[in-house]
Amino acid sequence: MNSSMEKNELCGACEFQENLTVLRGINFFSQMPLEMIKGFAYLCSRESVKTGETLFQEYEEMDRAFYIIKGTAALFRNVHGKEKPLREYGPGVFLGGLALLGKLRQLYTLRAVSDLSFLMITRDKFILAMERFPELKPKVIQAMIDRIRVWEERFLVEHGDECETCIGKLGAILV
Amino acid sequence: MAEKKTPVYEKSMTSWALASNGKLQALLFGVIMIAVAARVVPLEMQKRIVNEAIKFRQIDLLAYYCGIYLSAIIVSNIMKYLINVLQAVISERALKNMRMALFEHILVLPLIFFRKSQPGTVVSFLLTELSTAGNFAGMALATPLVNVLTLLAFAGYLFWLNPLLAAISLSIYPLVLILVPLVQRGANIQNKRRVDVSREYSGKISEAVSGIQEIQANGAFTIENRKYTAIVIKLQRIRIVWNMFMNGVKSLNNLFSSIGPLLIFIIGGYLTMRGRLELGALVAFLSAQEKLYDPWKELIDYYQVYQDAAVRYRRTMEYFRGAPEFQLLPLEQSGQTFAGRLTVDRLSFTTDDGMRLLDDVSFELNPGEHLALVGFSGSGKSTLVQCLGQLFKYTGGHARLDGREIADLSKKEIIDHIGIISQAPFIFDGTIQDNLLYSWAAKENGQGPPGPPPHLDQMAAVLQQVGLFTDVLNFGLNAVLDTDKYGSMVPLLIRTRHNFQKDFGENLAQHVEFFSEDHYLYYSSVAENLIFGASRIWRLDPAALAADPLFISFLERAGLLQPLISLGFDLAKQTVDILGDFPLEAVFFEQSPILMEEFSTYKDWFGSVKEWSSARFSEAERRRLLTLGLRFCPGKHKMVALSTALQTRILEGRQQFRHLADKKRPDEFIFYRLSTYIFSESILSNILYGKLKSSAPWVREKIGRNIIHLLIEEGLLEQMIEIGMQFMVGSKGENLSGGQKQKLAVARVLLKQPKVLLMDEATASLDNKSQARIQNMIETRLRGNTTVISVAHRLDIVKGYDKIAVMKAGKIVEIGAYEELLKKHGVLYELVHGKK
């Protein structure tokens, strides 16, 4: 095994190394072999937006995933012509894994509520890289299934008693 | 009255040899006659030299006959050369004419033909199979004529010398004439099989190339290799048998031709011994008899080429046999203009396999009315649009444009009045402008020379309507200014730069790294950091710099040579380590200091070199590593960190380089100054006086938005669009995004202002904003002017249409206004609100 990346003498504090550390901590990537994560760490880019700027827009096709490094972003949804804030995301959150797997028209708008810096990877790069390792596809899909299941389970545990109507509509894992 | 043209596939192969080559063929005939005469003269001279000059020891006669002999040889060879040249010209002309006529025919073949044909097969027929027929056209007249005449001349001469011997030596040829065609027939059968299997072979290659993504994704290399190998082996076997027959013909001919001299020796020798034949006559006879072999052999070769060419030609024409489904030009110049009234009455379309894709479809649209087609996939929406656009010929019912049957309209009338936009449009190699003018040019200049293009304002307006204006502007901004053409823009661009810094500098500093003499530029390469300017003479490419002795000695003195080579090593090692297992795709090399085409060299190299300390590099390898070091751009190549010490040394080197350049190469360099235009950099970098830190679309959009205002202020917008229009889109538009390609396809049809616009999910691949923009344009600008039929992929865009037709299994199950259909609670209601 090539362990040069474990403790990289060529790139003590380079951005690639930092990206690698971040991706290894994200559930979506962590189960992949190191060679693959290295590829994604290289392919993702660091971006920044100012307060009020939009990362993705409701109804737009989303073709990238984000990992928030610094700052806060808020999720909005248009309700009866008015934009309604739903929740906020801070550093350490990974968003958009599903959009990496295939075309996805967004249901929400994500906007920076403070100056935001984030890591970003686009679907075209992700899919091309995945073609190199087709045997990994089941693992990636499994990771996504787990995420959805954990999300729904947590929702049930945390909000199960709050809203009868909402509970009646749940069941995303049965789709 | 129009002359009825014979379809290309009906033409005989020999007709190409004569068509438009009349004068050349006549000239060839004259040359051949001289050549044949010149060939016989040496035979007579041989006889006279032996019988007269040598026998009677006449030196002057010897010189005289030899002079004539020599002249005849020279004339004969010159004529032979002329014959070859004329043959080649005739061949090439015929081949060109064949290819042009066939290609013209292929373009109008029904679409169904292309669904069944592989592109490789069409290429193979046009490129390979036809070339033999072309070659034959050159020889069609010359070869038989020259060789038959030569043969007759020699035979006549032989009879004149000795009728008995002549009769005996010529008696072999009738036998050859019987046997050769028998063997050739076998060769022809194999040749037909060879053409068919070659077609299969090129089809297989095309399929593998077109489906390479699927093959690689499935790792189906063995399966594809197996299929390919099977065809190659089949082809190999056929070719071997074919060659056996072809060589059989040659061997048979050789055998019989070799028997001729033997007969002459036996009978002629006997006659000479008996004193009934002069020795000189025997020599001349043997010589003439031997000369019979060449024209005879050429005639046999000609026969084989003819047979081969005929088989290939017939197979080619059979493959492309078929008439277009439409008339190209109107039968009479009616000059009718159409208002755009569509009447569709019990229209149906059934495929050759009996599949009924359209069934009893009827509706009417007044000029300028808009109809949306909705329904599940496979319901016949696209087929209906294709039938109305004359892409497929409907098999039943009627579709009329202003009362005239669409199937009977000429193609010219269709392209003049109907515009079709498909979901996956094809973009042609060339510039944005070439593609934008594609439909317009076909309409305006289809049958004649190209006229002046529409005014730039008109093109810009269409780009604006489809939302491509900003993209084209960005292409212009990213271009390097052609100073010969746009030199007058330079002072205005410098002013734009100042205004940009003043108005937006601070606000956009997060996205732009401005050039600053005292700071290291993380989004510029090491080479750019060192030079901090541009050469007036050559492009400062890192590879060229790494080979420049002056630059190398400068690096050495600045203490940078070794550190940069070492940096190059680190970059190469890291990049190979990261990308080693990835496929060679351009997208993976956007952030790599190693270019895609160089990668395998580095990969092989680093298989053997593990550590910098133990490595011994050749001069070429050091230069390669130095190139990488000079190319390194920390903001883009994230796999290696640039040490502070090296940054400082590079900044010191910047000053030293400027002194060196002033001293050694004064006036060669222009150094970055706020007041100087940098000719080697893009227009954008010049306006920004810096580089963008990110290539994210929203960053480009934000910068572009701000720059547009400044360009308008300086009156530069039109020129920027003009420059942007020259952006090369690449093969199949590979340099454009999916959305840009789609918008370009919409724009090119809008530019020709059709009376009927047929859209087959034409905005499906566009983002929300772009879709809304085009939808809005349709509803405002086109309503009342252009009849629109649009296959809708989303139900929320159909509200603005005058009529909605819901299709199911090839039928229209519901048609009416949106609100009216919703009130009915029918199929549209179910589609909008979900099935109850």
Interface residues (C-beta under 8 A of the other chain):
Chain A: N2 S4 M5 L10 C11 G12 A13 C14 E15 F16 N19 E35 K38 G39 Y42 L43 S45 E47 S48 V49 K50 E53 T54 Q57 Y59 E60 E61 M120 D124 K125 L128 A129 E131 R132 P134
Chain B: Q213 Q216 A217 N218 G219 Q510 D570 K573 Q574 D577 I578 L579 D581 F582 P583 E585 V587 F588 Q591 K638 M639 V640 A641 S694 S695 A696 W698 V699 D767 N768 K769
